[in-house]
Amino acid sequence: MPWLFLYFFCAFFSTIGFVARKSSQKIATFMAFFISIYSASLLFNGVDWLNYSFVFFKYSADEIMITYEPGFSLYLLITREIIGNFQVSILILYILSLFLINKAVRQFPLEINAPFFLLVLLLASTPALINDQVRQFTALSMCIYGLTKLLNGRKLAFFLAIMLACTFHYSAIIAMIAYPIAHCRKRTTAVIGMAWIAMALTFISAVSEVANLISYIPGVGIMIAKKITAYSSQYSSVNLSFGLGVITDIIVFTGFALSRQRGVSNVLWNIAFLSSCAHITFYLFPIFNRFAPYLNIGIIFLASMYYYRNNYLSRIISLIAITSYSLIVNVQYFNDTMHPDIMMYEMHIPIISDESGVIGENREMKCAQMEKNIENFCRTE
């Protein structure tokens, strides 16, 4: 129920932001602050915090720096020394990430509805991105900011933003593809999309060989290879089922084929088209879902842009595309037995939670549940 409340809360204020356009940025700022506090209160319903909190409280400085990507490890270390409260440190990371997203929206070269952008981002990402994938959520915010810089002609700022994002989650490297796409013609983009699907088929048919090659990369190769092997082992066969989310892909393919726009709009259509090509491969091979948040950026910007325009048809199509995709990913998320029932989420107010209290009790209970599904999931040393 708490997540449904957050969805309706954001939908309500995005509607107000659409009607009162002059106040939309202030409304988006309020939404960002509220989402941060609310999400931090729901943190303990996820699973990744189990290991984050253990590392935060138990590891030495040297151990922390080699456990996760350097940016996130350094952030944990600094906030532990200054604040000493795990939940508050995650709350601050939420605030920084969401305010960076708002700044990116304000600086975007085309007019878009900022509150609606936050709503769509929340719906399309599901609770997984905020509740579990804290590092990836932070990396995503930097990629959104980087894309805005790229579309404003600031190439160096784009590369720096993506490189910084990679220090929080290595998967952010895929956002680099936005640079060549920004200079591609439509025909070239179509060829790249088809090639993407072909490479996905090749990758999944030889995943162990690919993981072995990646393991030779100095420094990060072994960790990335282990993750590839772990994710791929969850899917022993190709899944040929398609969901309602394919409606969004059909709309994007059609819009891409019919679009005659230039400049920034054309770049967004190119990114959205490639995202939908990738999304098709996600239906076939769920292992690639890890990249979905980054690939959704172009579609979210497009939907927010067309929703802002004084054209009812554009708004309706945007709503259909976003609703269909959000519906399927949220139904899949809440139907997963690894996640709490939609009505069973509990809230814990930040600041009062500490290792010996809420965190300790929740971790012990949650780790016992996780052991039934994934052996040795929780860190013990």
N, C-alpha and C positions, 0 to 999 in steps of 0.2 A: 504493500500500500504506500509506503513512503516514496518509492520511485514514481508511482502513478501521480502522487501529489506534486512532486517536482516537475513532472512533465506538464501537468495542467497549469501549474503556477507559471512556468515559462511560456506556455501557450497564451495564457491570459495577458501577461505583460508584453509579449511580442505583438499581440493584437493592439494593445494600447500604444506601443511604439510605432505601429503602422499608421494609426489614426493621428497621433500627435507626433508627427515626423520631426518637428523641431526639437523635441525632447528625447528622441530615440537614443542618442548617445548616453544621456544621463540614465535612461532606463536600462540600457545595456550594462552600464557600470554597476548599477544596483543589482541586476541579475547575476553578474559575475561574482559579486561579493556574496550574495545569498547562496548561489550554487556551491561556492567554495566551502562555506561553513556547513551547509547541509550535507555535502558529499563527505566531508571529514567526519561528520557525525555517523555516517553509514559505513565508514571505512572497514570496521571489523566484520562486516558481512561478506567481505571478499576473502581471498586466500593468499595472495602474494605478500600481504602485510605480515604474515606469520614469519616469514624469513627476513623481511626487511627489519622488523622490530627486534628479532633475535640478534641480527648483525649490529643494529643500532646500540643495543645495550651490552652485548657480550664481547664483541670483537675489539681487538686493539686497533690503533690507527693504521698500522701496516696491513693488518688483515682486511680491514674495510676497503683499503685502496686497491686490493687485488680481487675483490669479490664481485663487484659490478663494474659497469662502464665508469671511466674516471670522473666524469662530471657529476654523476649521481653519487658516487662514492664520496667525493669531496664534499658534496652538499650534506650528506648524512653526517660526516665527520664534523663539519663546521657547526651545524645546528645542534649536534649532541653537546659540543663544548660550550656553546653560547646559551642554548635553551634547555637542553636536557630532557625535553618532552617529545616523544616520538610522534604522537598524534598532532601536536601543534606544528611540528616540522613539516608534516605532510600537508597540513592546512595552509601553511605559508607557501608551499610549492604549488598548491591549487590556485591560490590567489595570484601568484606571480604568472602562472601559465595562462589563466583566464584574462588577466589584464593585458598580457602581451597579445593575446588573440584580439581583444578589443582595440588595442592600438593598431594592429594590422588592418582591421576592418575600417578604422577611421582614416587610415592612409591609403586605402585601396583606390586606384585611379577611377573607378566607376562607382556610382551611387548604389549602395546596397542597404538593406534593412538590418542593422546590427543586432537588435533583439531576436529577429527571425533567424539570423545566422547562428546565434547561440542555441536557439531551440533546435534547429535542424542538426547541429553538431552533436547535441546531447542525445537526440533521438537516434541518429544514425550510428552513434558510437556504442550505444547500450551501456548499462552500468559496468560492463567488463572493463572498459577503457579507464574509467575513473576509479572504480572499486579495486581492480586488480592490477591493471597495467599502468601504474603511476609513472614509471619512467617513460613509457611510450607516450603517455598523455603530455608530459612536459616536452618531449621531443616533437610531438605533433604541433604544439603551440609555436615552437621555433620554426618549424617548416612552413606554417601558415604565414608567419611574419616574413620569412625568407621569400615566399612567393610574391607577397605584396611588394617587397623591395625589387624583385626581378621585374615585375610588371611596371614598376616606376623607373626602370632603366638603371637601377643600381646593382650591377652584377656582382661586385665584390661583396656587398652587404648580403646578397643572396647566398654566396658560397660560404661566408663566415657563419651565417645563421644555420645552414645545413650541417656544417662541420661541428658546430656547437651542439646541435641536436643529436649528432652521432655519439657525443660523449655522454649522453643520457640513455640512448638506445641505438644500437648499431643498425637496426632496421631502417632508420631514418635516411640511410644512404640512398634509398630508392627515390627520395625526393629530388635527387640530382637530375633525374630524367626530365624535370620541368625546364631545364636550361635549353637542351636541344629542341624540345617541343616548341618552345617559344619562338624558334626560328624556322619551324617546319611549315611547309605547305600542306594543304588538306590531303592531297594524294599521298604524300610521303608519310603523313600520320596514319593513313589507312593501311599502308604497307607495314609500318611498325606494329600496328595493332594485330595484324595477322601473324607477324613474326613472333610477337609475344606469346600468342596461343601455341604456336609451334614449339617454341622453346620450353613452355610449361610442360607440354607433352613429353619432350625429351628429358627434362629434369626429373619428372616423376618416375620415368621408366629406368632411370639410372641414378637414383638418389644416393645410394651408398657410395658410388664412384665419385659423385660430385662432392659429398661430404668429406671423403678422403682427400680430394684435391685441396679443398678449402682448409683442411687441418694444417697444411704446410705454410699457411700465411703466418708470418711472424707475429707474436703477441696475442692476437685475438682469434687466430684460426681454429685452435682446438676448441675454444668455448663455442664459437659459431657452429662448428661441425657437430658438436654434441647436441646443440639445440635442434639442428636440422634432423639429425637422427631420431631425437626424442619425439619431435612433432610428426615426422613421417611414420613412425612406428604405430601411431594412433590410427592410421588409415591404411589398412592392408590391401584395400581394393578401391577401385575408382567408383565414386558415387555419382550416378547418372540422374539423380533427382533434381528438379528445378522448382524453385519456390516463387512466391509472389514478387520477390525482388527483381525477377527478370523483367517485370513491367517497366521498371526504371531503366534497365538496359535498353529495352526496345525504344523508349521515349528518347533516350540519349542518342542511339544510333540514327533514329529518324531526324532528330534535330540537327545532328552533325551533317547528315546528307543534305538537308534543306537549307542549312545556314549559309548566308552569304556575307556575314559580318567580317570586319577586319579588325586589326589591332588587338586590344586586350580581350574583347569578346571572342575573337577567333582563337586566341591562345587557350582560353577557358574551355571552348568547345573541343579543342584538340586534347587537352588534359582529360576532360570528361569522357571522350570517346575511348581513349586508351584505358581509362579506369574501368569502363564497362567491359572492354575486351578482357581485362584482367579479372573482373568480377565473374565473367562466364567461366574462367578457369577455376575460380574459387568453388563454384558448384561442383566441378569435376574433382578438384583436389583441395579439400579444406585446409591443407597445410599452409596454403598461401594467404589464408585469412589474416595472418599476422600483419600483412602489408595494407590491409583494407583501409585503416584510418587515414593513411597518407593519400591513397588513391581516391578517397572520397572528397578531398579538398576541392577539386575543380567542380564537382557536381554540386557541392554545398554552396560555393560562390555563385555558380550559375543560377541555382534555385533562388538564392537570396536576391540576386540581381533582377531576375524576371518577376519575382514577387513584388519588388519595389515599383515596377513600372505601372503606368496607368492603362493597363491592358488586361481585361478580365480573363481572356483566353490564356494569356501567359501565366497568370496567377493560378488558374485552375490546373493547368498542366504541371506547374511546379509543385502544387499541393499533391496531385495524384502521384507524381514520381517519388516525392519524399515520403508520403504516407505508405505507399506500397513497400518501399524498401525498409522503412523504419518498422513497419508491422512485422515483416518476416524475421528481421534480425532480433527484435525484442521477444517475439514468440519463441524463437530458437533458444535465446538466452535463458528465459525463465522456465522453459521446459527441460533444460539441462539439469540432471540430478546433482551435478557438482555445485549448483548455485541454490541459495535458499528459495523457498516458495515466495511468490510475489507478495503474499500477505504476511510473511514471517520475518521481514527485515526488522532489525532492532537498531535503535539510535543511541549513541553515546556522545554526550556533549564534549567537545574538545576542551583541553586545559585541565579537567579534573581526572583524566585517565592517566595512569602511570603503570610502570612495570609490575609492581606488586599488587595492583588492584585489577582494574578492568582488563588491561592487556594480558596480564599473566593468566587470569582465569579463562579468558576467551581463547588464548593461544592453546592452552592445554586441552580444552574441549574440542576446538577446531582441528587440532593436529590428530586427535584420536579418530575423528570422522574422516579426515583425509587419508589416513593410513589404510582405510578400507578400500580406497580407490587407487591411490598412488603410493606405492611402497617407498619409504624414506623421503617423503616430500619435505617434511620439516627438518630444518637444520638443528642438530643437537651439539655440534662442536665447531 
